[in-house]
Amino acid sequence: MIVSINQPAYLPWLGYFHRIAISNLHIVLDNVQFEKNSFINRNKVKTANSWSWLTVPVKTKNKFGVLPIKSLEIDNSSNWKIKHWQTICQNYQKAPYFQEHALFFESIYQQEWYYLSPLCYEINSYLLKVLGITTPIIFSSEMNPTGMKNELIIDLCQKVGTKIYLSGILGKNYIREELFQKAAIQVIYQNYCHPEYPQFRGKNFEPYMSVLDLLFNCGTHSSHIMNSNQAPI
């Protein structure tokens, strides 16, 4: 059984979903400390000339060090929902497949959200469905994990009984493989090769956008494109 583990993310990029798709089980790592300037509460969308951040404001003042992602509150003192929906509409409403998904995302930005995790869960559940990904999803916060960093990942793998852990390629910078070997867990890496696809805005292809960019531009072909030309694990 191949298990992948990743923190929650807001409007994630293609590689995030590809790693889930090639796993037998995915664990959402929501019990760890929130990292500022990460992709947990923000992502990129294509604009006419380049790209733009969509960032969900969160309450972090005097909370770092005791701020697990599951407990991360949204700062609703700003009009972030209106801004995000307007930005998405401005840049994608003329995209070929925007209208097929517009009602869902419009409803997302009309609801009240007080915590980041439920917002990410609602959006990502929809995106997994339309991408045809059926990998089971569980949450680390419900597993009573122990340890930190490498030890935490090993503990989660042991709790679900896997012998294969699928990491992102950046994991090579911090994973201590000797610890995994000692626990009889094989570490493999997803080296995602970003595909190119038609983007109706701009002359140059802009990679590493939110998966919304692929979905609105390519619709039912999105899953095939996302999974195309990837090296076998």
N, C-alpha and C positions, 0 to 999 in steps of 0.2 A: 504494500500500500504506500503510495506517494502522498505525503502531507506537505502542504505549503502553509506558511504562517505570515501574516502581514497585518500592519496596523490599519484601522479604518481610514478611508480616504474620501474626500469630497470630489465628485465628478472625476474619477481616476482616468489615467491614460490607458492605452491599449495593453501594455505589458502587464498591468495589474490584473486585468481580466484573463489574459492568456495564461498566466501562472495558475490561476484558479481552474481554468478549463482543463489543463493537463495534469491536475492533481486528482486524487481519489477522495481527498478530504481537505477542506480549507479551514484554518483556525483564524478568526479575527482577533488580533492581539489588542484588546481594549483595556487591559488592566495595567498597562505600563504608563510611565510619565509622558505627558504631552510635550512634544518638542516644537518650540517656536520656529517659524519659517520653514516648516516641513510641508508635505502635501496632505496632511491630515485635514486641514480646513481650507485648502485653496487649490486651484488648478488653473490651467491656461485654456483660453479659447482663441480661435483665429479671428483676426480683424483684417480690414482691407489692406493695411500696410505691413502688419507684423502679427503680434498677439497681445493679449491682455490678461491680467490676473483676475480671477473671481475669488474673493476671499471672504469667508464667513467670519465676522468678528467674534472673538471669544473672550471670556472674562478670565484673566490670568494674574491680575495684580495681587501681589503678596501670596500667591498660591503655588509658585513653582517649587517642586520638590515633594509636594503632596497633591498632585493634580493628575490622577489617572484619566485616561482619555474617556472612559465611560462616564465620568462625572463632569466632563467639560461643558460648562454653560455657554450658551450663545449670548452675546451682547446685543440685545434688540433695541438699544438706544438710537441706533442709526437705521436708515431705510435700506439696508443691505438687500432685502428680498426684492424690492422694486428695482434696485440697481442691477442685480443679477439678471432678472427676467428681461429688463429692457436691453441689457447688453447682449443677451442671447438672441433676442428678437432682432435687434439691429443688425447683428452679424450673420444670422442664419435663416431669417424668415423667408428668404428667396432660395434657400438650398432645396434640392430636389425632394428630400424626404422629411423636411422639417414639420410639415403639417401632420404627418402620421403620429408624431410624438408630442406635439405642442400642447394638447389638452392635459396630458399627464404632468408635464413640467410647469405649466401654468398653475395647475392645482397645487403643486408643491410650494410654489412661491405665494400662494394665497393662504396657506395654513400658518398657524402659529407653531414655532419651534423654540423650545427652551433649552434643549441639550443637543449637542452636535451628533452624538451617536445615532439617535433615532432618525435624524435627517439623512445621514449617510446610509443607514440601513434601508430606508424607504426607497431612496434613489437607486442604490446599487442592486437591490432586489429586482427592481424593474429592469435595469440594464442587463443583469444576468439572464433574465427571462427572454428579453428580446434578442440577446446574443446566443440563445439556445444552450446556455451553460447550466448543467444540472448537478454539479458537484455539491455535496452536502456541506453546509456551513455551520460551524459552532463557534462559541465565544470563549476566549481564555478566562474572562471574569467569572464564568460559570463552572470553571474546572478546578478552582482552588489551587492554582499553581504555586510553586516555590522557586526560589533562586532568582538571579538577575542575569541579563544578557545571555551568554551561551548556556549557562546552567538552566535558565528559564526555558529556553527553546528545547533543550534535552528533556526537561521534566514534562513539557507538553507532549512531546513525541512519545515518551514512555507512557503517559496517561492514555493515549489512544492506541498504543501498541504498534506503532510504525517502526520500521527499520530503515526507511528512506525519507530524508528531509530535503525538500526542494527549496533552495534559497534563490534570491535574486543575485545577479552577477556581482553586485557591490558587496555581497556578503563575504567575498574573498578577502576584503580589507579588514574584517574583524572576526570572522568565524575561526575558532580554534579547533581545527579538525581533529586534533589528538584527543580532545575531550569527547567528541562524538564517536570516535573509533573505540575509545574505552567503554562507551555505553552501547557499543555494537550498532550504531546508527550511521548509515552511509549518507554523506552530504553530496547532493548534485546541484548544479547551478543552471538557472535559466538565463541564457544569453540572448535576450530578445532582439531580433533584427527588425527594426521598424519598417513596415511596408509603406510604399507610396501609393496614393490613390487620388482620384480627382477632387480637388478643392475648388469650389466655384469662386472663392474670393482670392484675389492676389495672383501674381504671375509665378511666384516661387513656392514650392512645396514647403510647408512648415510642419516638421515632425514634433512628436511629444506633446501634442495637444490633448485635452480631455477627450475621452472616447465619444463625447457628443459630436465632435467634429467629423469623425468617421460615420457615425450613425445618421446624422443629418445629410451628409453628402452621398452616402452609399446605401443606406437603408437595409434591405434584405440581404445584400451582398456583404454586409459588415463582418459577419462571423467568418466567412471564407477568407476575406482580406486579412483580418486580424491573425488568422492561423496560418497564412500562406508563407512559404519559403522559410520556415523555421527549422533550425537544426534539431535532429532528434535528441531527446534527453538521455 
